[in-house]
Amino acid sequence: MVPGANDPTDSGRGDELEALLRDELAPELELVKRIGRGSMASVYLAREPELGRLIAVKALSPDLADDERARARFEREGRSVAALSHPNIVPIHRVGRLSNGLPYLVMQFVKGQTIADRLQAEGELPIAEARRVLTEVAAALAAAHQKGIVHRDVRGGNILYEEETGRAMLTDFGIAAVMASGDTGESARLTRTGELVGKPKYMSPELLMGGRITERSDVYSLGLLGYELLAGRSPYDSNSQREMIAAHIRQSPRKLSELRDGVDRDLQQLLERCLAKDPDHRPSAADAARRLSESAATPAHGTQISKGLASDLLERHLPQIVVITAAGAWAILEIVNQLVERTILPLIAYQLALVAVVTAIPAVLVGSWFHGKKGHQKLSRIEYWVFAALALVWLAVSTAILIAWLK
């Protein structure tokens, strides 16, 4: 999966790049297909025959072949991220150059979707899940900051949600700034003050005003991410990019409690600190990760877990669904019972209705838990298993009742 990927019609130069990659990376890698294309690079799915695993190959766009700064920035991404080893950062295995001079990266292939795609499909996340994602992203940023690397583009489109493990994995360090102490060489020139790179919607006030790049800029973006995960929206109201930029620079963020019920006060206060206009007033990524972990492990006032669960139940309308389902089940059984007592239906009809109701109620509750919120949601693997198990129970018991009746 590739963050922010789209798949427009292949251009001639794109076809040439794919053919070149296919020829020059063989036999170590077998190119499968292109899986994403952005303004700076294309990403391909490839296979390592010897290890039998899928990997991703990211190559600089041929349109930037003559841009030495773009090539240097792309290779710097590879070198900087390759120095990082963290479970919530997509690892880069190696960096290379093709015969035409275009650089490429070989990295882990993460099967899953981006956080942005998940939010679009499902809406805001459950509070506990949102906290976990924020904790993992903050931990990944802390690891990068410790190595002097500022991501500069922290947003849902650059965070992968690994399908098998559920981990949030930070990727796309393509515009990262290397903050080496006393760096006045190429790294400094590539990330000079005043260069506006990234999406303004997710940028800190100091970056929008051409200020100095610091690790606290990533922390500001972490605060914005928190609002998207928990409220499904930005903390600022704006109708244009100009208004959005002005809001980042001058407006105070809306209270999270106005946008989402059930979020504990500690988490709200932490996100507000992350969105402070003055970078010095924001916590470090390491401090944010520590506070998120501690508050998750130790509920504030002993009620955080219960409030989070209660909030999730209310958001999914579970209380109303339980009442309606119970009333409907009672009505069906009562009608069948009356028909049996009047000998209109045989006794087996009531027994079959009872089995159907007993297996249908948990199916309704499971479906409501996963799909009670607004937005389109796909069936998860656990739902398939639960529904299949309930269907088998219904079929087995109903069959046994029928066999006994026929005898």
HUSUL-V503738 format. One record per pair of residues at least 24 apart in sequence whose C-alpha atoms are under 7 Angstrom apart, sorted by the first residue. I is the first residue (numbers start at 1). J is the second residue. Records with the same first field share a line. If there is no record, write none. Layout:
I=J  J
This chain:
1=109  110  111  112  113
2=36
3=114  157  158  159  160
4=157  158
5=36  37  38
6=36  37
7=36  37
13=62
54=109
55=107  108  109
56=106  107  108  109
57=104  105  106  107
58=104  105  106
59=103  104  105
60=102  103  104
65=102
69=190
71=103
73=190
74=174
75=103
77=173  174  176
78=105
84=144
86=140
88=136  137  140  167  168  169  170
89=140  169  170  171
90=169  170  171
110=162
111=162  163
112=160  161  162  163
113=160  161
114=156  157  158  159  160  161
115=156  157  159  160  161
116=156  157
121=375  376  377
122=375  376  377
123=232  374  375
124=228  229  230  231  232
125=229  230
126=312
127=230  263  308
128=308
130=229  230
131=292
133=168
134=226
135=289  292  293
136=168
137=168  170
138=285  286  288  289
139=285  286  289
140=170
141=285
142=285  286
145=215
148=178  179  180
149=176  177  178  179
150=176  177  178  214  215  218
151=175  176  177  218
152=176  217  218
153=198
154=218  221  222
155=202  221  225
156=225
200=245
201=244
204=248
205=248  249  277
216=279  282  284
219=274  284  285
220=274  275
223=271  274  275
226=271
230=260
231=259  260
249=277
261=311
262=307  308  311
264=304
315=373
316=368  369  372  373
317=372
318=368
325=361
329=357
352=398
355=394  398
356=394
359=390  394
363=387
